[in-house]
Amino acid sequence: MAKALSQDPHRTAQFQEKQLEVAIGRQVRGLRRQKGQTIAQLAAEMGISEGMVSKIENGQVSPSLSMLQRLSQAFSVPLTAFFRGYEEQRPVMHVKAGEGIEAERAGTRAGHHYTLLGLLSAQSASVIVEPYLITLTTASDTFETFQHDGMEFLYMLEGEVVYRHGTDLYPLKPGDSLFFDADAPHGPESLMSLPARFLSIICYSKE
């Protein structure tokens, strides 16, 4: 059954500028046009010259903080509205096939092979996300008592396992997924068809 989500995963961002002055100017021009004002009308309201408004909109000058505050009052928007089009550097990690980091986690002692597929440190993010590719073979033991903070998402790629979460059991085949609170005891209870491989994405708070 389809469920409406609050965030559109296909939403496109507005055009981003690498130069701050140009990004601010684009926002000022857009806000002025939304208000239905001409450059002359905005200049008169602000008590500045038309040439100065034109220079701000074209990214030819860097408006002072006091000027931005006056513009925010004129357009009835927060100061942050003028920086929405500025392109900040965002972290990204590209991991090619076979180049993941072999990780040591609690499950490795049970013969579970963990390959870390990426790890980012974004100052703006309040959570840490760890994506793993987990491989189970005939050398692997069942281990249904993993327990840690955060949420975990599993996506089965190969093989079959019966996965425990709390007191419930879930048979997982290729294409199946499981999303759960990782604070409850969990892990593969029965290894039905090996080798088995699945993605494990763990998400927890930085704090």
N, C-alpha and C positions, 0 to 999 in steps of 0.2 A: 504494500500500500504506500503510495507516494505521500511524503510528508513535507510540508512547507518549511524551509529553513530561513533563518534570519539573515544569512549571508549568501550572496550570489557568487559561486565559485568561478563564474565566467565573466564577472564584472571587469570592465577595462578601466584602467587608471587614466586620469587626464594626462595630457601631454606634459612631460617632465623636462625642465630646463636644467642644464649643468651650471649656468651662471646665476647667482642669487639675484642680482639686479634685474635681469631679464624675467626671472620667475615672478618677482614682486610686480614688475610692470605689467605683465600679462594678467595678474590677478586684479590689479587696480583698473585696467581697461575693462575687464569682464564685469567687475562690480559696478563700474560707472554705467556701462551699457544696460546692465540689469535694472539699474535705477532709472534708466531713460534720460540720462543727463548728457549734455554736450561737454566738451572740454572746457568751454567758456563758462558754463554753469557751475562745474565743479571747482574751477579756479576761483570764481567769485565767492562760492560758499567757503572755500578754504582760505581765502584772502591771500592767494599767491598768483603768480602770472600764469597765463595759458602756456607759455613756453616751458615753465617748470613742470606743469602737469604732463605736457607732451614728453619731456625728457624722462620723467619717472616712468611713464607708460612704455617708452621705448627702451628702457633699461640703460639709459645714458648717464644716470646719476644714481648714487646710493642714498636713498632717503634716510634721514636721521630717525632715531627712535621716537622723538617727539612728533615728527612728521607722520610716521606710521600710526601713532596714537590718534592724531587728528583725523587721519584717513579712516581709521577704524570707527571713530565716532560719527564721521560723515556717512559711512555705509552701514552703521549699526552691526558691525561684525567684530569678532575677537581679533587681536593682533596676529594670532597664529594663522588666520585665514590668508594672509599675504605670503606665507611660506609653503602653501600646499603644493605648489608646482615645482618646488626645488627638488632636484634629484640627489638624494643622499646615497652614499655607498652602502649597499646591503651585502651581508656576508653570503657566500655561496661556496659549496664544496662539490667538486665533480670527482667521483670515484669510478674508474674504469673497471671492467670485469676482471676479477681475480686480484684486484689491488686493494681490497679492504684490509683493515687492521685486525690482526688476530687478537681477540680480547680475552682477558682473564675475568670471568665472572663466577658466581657461585656454582652455576651449572657445569662448569668445565670439569669439576671433580667427578661428575657423574658421566663423563664422556660426551657431553654436549659441546659441539664445536660452534663457537661464536665468532662471527666476522662483523666488526663494526663498520658500517657503511658511510658514516659521516658524523661530524660533531661540530656544531657552530656555537659561537659565543657572541650573541647579539645583546648589546647593552640595553636596548629598548625592550627586549623580551623578558617576561617574568617567569618563563618556564624553560626547562632543558629538555630536549628531545634526542633520544638515542635510538637510531635505527640499526637493527641487527639482522643478519642472515644466520639462522640457526640450523645446523645439520646434525641429524641423529643417525647413527649407524648401528651395526650389530654389536659394537663396542660400547654403546651408550646404555645407561641404566635409566629406569623410570625415576622420576624425581618430582613428586607432586606437592612439595612443601616450600616452593619459592614464596617469598613474601617481602614486599618492599613498598616504598611510597609511590604514589602517582597512579596513572592509568596505563594500561597496556593494550595494544592492538596486535592481533595475530592474523596472518594471511597464509593459508596453506598452499604450498607450491608443488610438493611432490610427496608421495607416500601417504600413509594413514596413521593417525594416532588417536587415542582417546585422552582428552585433556580435562583435567579436573580444575574446577574453580569452587572453592568452599566445599560444599557437600554435593555439588552437581557435576555430572559427567557429560562431555560433549564430544561426539565422534567427529573428527576433522578429516576431510578429504580435500584434494586439490580444488581450489576455488572457494572453499569455506573460510569464514573469518570468525573471530571472537574478539570482543572488545569488553574490557572489564576493569574493575577497581583492583589494583594490584596489591592492596593491603590485605586481601584475603589469601589464604594458602592456595597456591595454584601450581600447575605443571603437568607434564605428560604422565599419565598413569599407566597406559598400555601402549606399546609400540606394535601396531598391527601390520604395517607394511613398510619395509625399510629398503633403501635409505629414505629418510623423511627430511624435507626441507621446508622451512616456513620463515616468513618475515615477522620480526618482533619489533614493534615500535613502542618504546617506553617514554612516557612524558611525565615530568614531575616538576614541582616548584623549585626555583633557585633557593628559596628561603628554607 
